[in-house]
Amino acid sequence: MNMSLSLIDFLLTDDELARINHYISARAENYAGEEELVREVSVTFTWIAGFGRCVTANFGGSTVGHEISGCLA
């Protein structure tokens, strides 16, 4: 089984990028007015053999991410 990665594995569709930006905007609005600013956003790419790529966005160090595109979807 080949588990090598290539550049195309990290490319996002316009829809995926829009979903990430919408998630960030919505979460930022939830934190508006908080004393401490949230400065951290992460996007995680995960591969599961036989299922493919999953993309998850996390805001403010959250341990539960927002699924952008799923392996099982």
N, C-alpha and C positions, 0 to 999 in steps of 0.2 A: 504494500500500500504506500503510495507516494503522499507524504505530508508536507512537501515543499510549498512555500508561499511565493506568490508573484505580486507585482504591483496591482494587477487587476483585482486581487483579493481585498484590497483596501479602498477601492473606488466606491463611492456612494452614488446612488441614483438621485435625481432631483427630488423625488418624493422622500427618500430617506433623509436627505439634508434638510428639507423643509420640516420634517417631523422632529429632527434634532433641534432646529431653531425654535420651533413652536414650544417644545418641551422646556427649553432654556428660558424663553420669554415668560411662559406661564409660571415656572418656579421662581423666577426673579420677582415677579409681581407678588407672590406669596411672601417673599422676604422683604419687600419694600417697607421701609420704616423701622426695620430691625436695627439695633445699635451696631451690631457687627456685620460688616458686609461679607457676602459670600463671594469668594473669588475663584472657586474651583469648579470646573466642569470637566468630566472625563467621558470619553467615548471608547468603549471596549469592543474589540473584535474577538470572537471566540469561534473555534472550529470544532465540530464534533464529527468524527469519522462516520461516514455513511449518511449524515444528515446535512452537512454544509456549514455555512457561516451564520453566526448570530451577531447582531450589533445592538449594544445597550448603551444608553446615556445615563450618567449619574451627575447630580447637581449637589454641590456643597458637601461632598464627602459622604453622601447617602450610601448606605450599604445595600439598599434595594434599588436597582436601576429600572429605567423605563425602556421597555423593549422597542427597538426601532425596526428591526427585522429579525424574525426568529428562524431557528433551524427547523422547527417542527411545524411552522405555519404553512 
